[in-house]
Amino acid sequence: MSEVRRFGSLLTAAALVALSASAALAQSRGKVPLEDYVREPMPQGIQVIVADFEGPVFADANGKTIYFWPVTPLRNGDAGEQKGKPTCGDVPSKVNAGLMSPYPGGLELPEVDTRPACTQQFPPVLAPAGAKEIGKFSVVEGPNGRKQWAYDGYALYTSALDEQPGDVRGGTKKKTGKGDSQGAGREPAAPTENNPPQFGVAPLQSGRLLTTSDSRSVYVSDRDAPGKSNCVDACLNEWTPVPAPAHVQQQGDWTVINHPTGIKQWAFRRQPVYTRPGDVKRPSLEGGDMPGWHNVYVTKPPAYPKGFSIQDMQSGQVLADAQGRTIYTYQCRDDAVDQLQCDYPEAPQAYRLAVSGRGDQAQSMKNFPYVLADKGATSTSRMWQVMSLDPKTGKRAAAGQPDALNVWAYRGRPVYTCARDKKAGDAECDTWGEFYGWRNGYKAFWLRDDFGDNDE
């Protein structure tokens, strides 16, 4: 779960319940440092939570993550919202728009009679009557005439996919795919990271990686002591201390130390930080392979379910089940103007079945078996859950359904293995589907991909 940090606002009773639940579960994470952020004025009823994977994000009074929908150039046009101009409406889309695919627009969407409207899937964060601008938060009018909050000009929404405080299922900060390959997705709205201007954060599957502003990975050394660098002489041929400006002051998790060479050097959580000139890729995980050196993460993902494993491959690492079989995620976004997700069990399964089983659920389960969860299996985070599925449809099973399958799900979506993989470390079904698996298809659960782009 997530630990909640508040700033400035009085919380409702519902928010206090969300806060208590989040704080209690946060204690189970031990003494893992939480990612810091810049405090700023917020409207009453809006707070900041530190989510398991996404780091600090805005949430409503009930702890539900808040999202925005930035404009994204697609193959045949743009989708998303411009600043100050919400377009997410109350009328369900019935046909595809032809923005992403080679298919012409105007084709009827699957299960059109039950397709939700944009505002059903992403309810607007409504502003009370008479609400005034506060800090970066302003009030805009949606296409339905209702007043809603905006942040930095972008209209704000929650997601119907989020069930509890700490869920971030409606979108991600992590950039996936290349160009327009995954459509126009939502992103969690977030406060500014409390890092000096010289640094940035790269959201990877392995965590939120600390980088320099030009995307070089940042490293720490086991040979150093808190607040003291021991990287001198030959060490400096391989590693470069990250210099700090002469008159800079301590900032959040950041301090400045004196390096033995006489320069000022940045330290993160008291550990001196370095870059590695030998890194080719930006960002890179290669420096962390050197004995005694480690990449720096401002937020690490929570533990994987018990029994899962990490498999080494020639190109990196993948997450695998207890037998070493590569785990796959399925992603899907339909091509309507509102670009709704179609990769969760309540959505139409027609897209998934088309690429995995020629329209047949039984064949799909042979090609891409669900990762089954042991009886009584539980997760310690909101990232992983056990869900009950109907094996005949792939949708949620009815309560007490005798043939229901208990399967592992990642961020509210089932995960799979692939029948083509014959041994541990195989990933024969990576990029399976449309747009190399990014738009409607399967991707291996890459934790690291040194020669591709799956960790970026």
Long-range contacts (C-beta under 8 A, 24 or more apart in sequence): 1-25, 1-26, 1-52, 1-164, 1-165, 1-166, 1-381, 1-382, 2-26, 2-49, 2-50, 2-51, 2-52, 2-63, 2-165, 2-166, 2-382, 3-29, 3-34, 3-49, 3-50, 4-47, 4-48, 4-49, 4-50, 4-59, 4-63, 4-165, 5-34, 5-37, 5-47, 5-48, 5-49, 5-50, 5-56, 6-47, 6-48, 7-39, 7-40, 7-42, 7-47, 7-48, 8-39, 8-41, 8-42, 9-42, 9-43, 9-44, 9-45, 9-46, 9-47, 10-44, 11-45, 11-47, 11-61, 12-45, 12-61, 14-61, 14-62, 15-45, 15-47, 15-61, 15-62, 15-63, 18-59, 18-61, 18-62, 18-63, 18-165, 19-63, 21-63, 21-164, 21-165, 22-49, 22-63, 22-165, 22-166, 25-166, 28-380, 29-302, 32-300, 33-253, 33-269, 34-299, 35-193, 35-208, 35-298, 35-299, 36-193, 36-194, 36-252, 36-253, 36-298, 37-190, 37-191, 37-192, 37-193, 37-194, 38-191, 38-192, 38-193, 38-194, 39-191, 40-135, 40-136, 40-191, 40-192, 41-134, 41-135, 41-137, 42-134, 42-135, 42-137, 43-127, 43-131, 43-134, 43-137, 43-149, 46-125, 46-137, 46-149, 48-191, 49-165, 49-166, 50-299, 51-166, 51-168, 51-188, 51-382, 52-166, 52-299, 52-301, 52-302, 52-381, 52-382, 52-383, 53-168, 53-172, 53-207, 53-208, 53-299, 53-301, 53-302, 53-383, 54-168, 54-172, 54-173, 54-188, 54-190, 54-203, 54-208, 54-299, 55-173, 55-190, 55-193, 55-201, 55-208, 55-298, 55-299, 56-190, 56-191, 56-193, 57-168, 57-188, 57-189, 57-190, 58-151, 58-156, 58-188, 58-189, 58-190, 58-191, 59-165, 60-125, 60-158, 62-165, 63-164, 63-165, 63-166, 64-158, 64-159, 64-162, 64-165, 64-167, 65-158, 65-159, 65-162, 65-167, 65-168, 65-170, 65-188, 66-125, 66-151, 66-156, 66-157, 66-158, 66-188, 66-189, 67-122, 67-156, 67-157, 67-158, 67-159, 67-170, 67-171, 67-186, 67-187, 67-188, 67-189, 68-150, 68-151, 68-154, 68-155, 68-156, 68-157, 68-186, 68-187, 68-189, 69-122, 69-154, 69-155, 69-157, 69-184, 69-186, 69-187, 70-154, 70-184, 70-187, 71-184, 72-180, 72-183, 72-184, 72-185, 73-180, 74-99, 74-100, 74-180, 74-183, 74-184, 75-99, 75-100, 75-101, 75-180, 76-100, 78-184, 79-183, 79-184, 79-337, 79-339, 80-184, 80-339, 81-154, 81-155, 83-150, 83-152, 83-153, 83-154, 84-140, 84-150, 84-153, 85-140, 86-124, 86-140, 86-141, 86-142, 86-143, 86-148, 86-150, 86-155, 87-143, 88-118, 88-119, 88-122, 88-124, 88-142, 88-143, 88-155, 88-157, 88-338, 89-117, 89-118, 89-119, 89-142, 89-143, 89-144, 89-338, 90-117, 90-118, 90-119, 90-120, 90-143, 90-144, 91-117, 92-116, 92-117, 92-120, 93-117, 93-118, 93-336, 93-337, 93-338, 93-340, 95-336, 96-334, 96-335, 96-336, 97-335, 97-336, 97-337, 98-335, 99-183, 99-184, 99-335, 99-337, 99-339, 100-180, 100-183, 100-333, 100-335, 100-435, 100-439, 101-335, 101-434, 101-439, 103-335, 109-334, 109-336, 109-348, 110-348, 110-350, 110-351, 111-348, 111-350, 115-340, 115-348, 116-160, 116-340, 117-338, 118-338, 118-340, 119-144, 119-157, 120-160, 121-159, 121-160, 121-161, 121-338, 121-340, 121-341, 122-157, 122-158, 122-159, 122-160, 122-170, 122-186, 123-157, 123-158, 123-160, 124-148, 124-155, 124-156, 124-157, 125-149, 125-156, 125-157, 125-158, 151-189, 154-189, 156-189, 157-186, 159-186, 161-341, 161-344, 161-412, 163-412, 164-382, 166-382, 167-382, 167-411, 167-412, 168-382, 168-411, 169-344, 169-411, 169-412, 169-413, 170-341, 172-203, 173-203, 174-203, 174-204, 174-205, 175-203, 175-456, 176-331, 176-438, 177-435, 177-438, 177-439, 178-438, 178-453, 181-435, 181-436, 181-438, 181-439, 182-331, 182-333, 182-435, 182-438, 182-439, 183-333, 183-335, 183-339, 183-439, 184-333, 184-339, 185-333, 185-339, 185-341, 193-298, 194-251, 194-252, 194-253, 195-251, 195-252, 195-254, 195-298, 196-244, 196-248, 196-251, 196-254, 196-266, 198-242, 198-244, 198-266, 199-266, 201-298, 202-283, 202-456, 204-283, 204-455, 204-456, 205-301, 205-445, 205-446, 205-447, 205-448, 205-454, 205-455, 206-285, 206-297, 206-300, 206-301, 206-447, 206-448, 206-455, 207-297, 207-298, 207-299, 207-300, 207-301, 208-297, 208-298, 208-299, 208-300, 209-283, 209-295, 209-296, 209-297, 209-298, 210-268, 210-273, 210-295, 210-296, 210-297, 210-298, 211-282, 211-283, 212-242, 212-275, 214-282, 215-282, 215-283, 216-275, 216-276, 216-279, 216-282, 216-283, 216-284, 217-275, 217-276, 217-279, 217-282, 217-283, 217-284, 217-285, 217-287, 217-288, 217-295, 217-296, 218-242, 218-268, 218-273, 218-274, 218-275, 218-295, 218-296, 219-273, 219-274, 219-275, 219-276, 219-287, 219-288, 219-293, 219-294, 219-295, 219-296, 220-268, 220-271, 220-272, 220-273, 220-274, 220-293, 220-294, 220-296, 221-272, 221-274, 221-292, 221-293, 221-294, 222-292, 222-293, 222-294, 223-292, 224-271, 224-272, 226-270, 226-271, 227-255, 227-257, 227-267, 227-270, 227-272, 228-257, 228-272, 229-257, 229-259, 229-260, 229-265, 229-272, 231-272, 231-274, 232-260, 232-261, 236-261, 238-276, 238-277, 238-278, 238-290, 239-274, 239-275, 239-276, 239-293, 240-274, 240-275, 240-276, 240-277, 241-265, 241-272, 241-273, 241-274, 242-266, 242-273, 242-274, 242-275, 253-298, 268-296, 271-296, 281-450, 283-456, 285-448, 285-450, 285-455, 286-450, 301-383, 302-380, 302-381, 302-383, 302-384, 303-380, 303-381, 304-384, 305-373, 305-377, 305-379, 305-384, 305-408, 306-377, 307-374, 310-447, 311-424, 311-425, 312-425, 313-425, 313-427, 315-449, 315-450, 315-451, 315-452, 316-446, 316-447, 316-448, 316-449, 316-450, 316-451, 316-452, 316-454, 316-455, 317-446, 317-447, 317-448, 318-425, 318-427, 318-444, 318-445, 318-446, 318-447, 319-445, 319-447, 320-424, 320-425, 321-371, 321-417, 323-424, 324-423, 324-424, 324-425, 325-417, 325-418, 325-421, 325-424, 325-426, 326-417, 326-418, 326-421, 326-425, 326-426, 326-427, 326-429, 326-430, 326-444, 326-445, 327-371, 327-415, 327-416, 327-417, 327-444, 327-445, 328-368, 328-415, 328-416, 328-417, 328-418, 328-429, 328-430, 328-432, 328-442, 328-443, 328-444, 328-445, 329-410, 329-413, 329-415, 329-416, 329-442, 329-443, 329-445, 330-356, 330-368, 330-413, 330-414, 330-416, 330-441, 330-442, 331-437, 331-438, 331-439, 331-440, 331-441, 331-443, 332-439, 332-440, 332-441, 333-439, 333-440, 342-440, 343-413, 344-412, 344-413, 345-387, 345-389, 345-394, 345-395, 345-396, 345-413, 345-414, 346-395, 346-396, 349-393, 349-394, 349-395, 351-440, 352-394, 352-440, 353-394, 354-440, 355-432, 355-433, 355-434, 355-440, 355-441, 355-442, 356-432, 356-433, 356-442, 361-391, 361-392, 361-393, 361-394, 364-394, 365-391, 366-419, 367-418, 367-419, 367-420, 368-416, 368-417, 368-418, 368-419, 368-429, 368-442, 369-416, 369-417, 369-419, 370-405, 370-407, 370-408, 370-414, 370-415, 370-416, 371-407, 371-408, 371-414, 371-415, 371-416, 371-417, 372-405, 372-406, 372-407, 372-408, 373-406, 373-407, 373-408, 375-406, 377-406, 377-408, 383-410, 383-411, 384-408, 384-409, 384-410, 385-409, 385-412, 387-412, 387-414, 389-414, 410-445, 415-445, 416-442, 418-442, 430-454
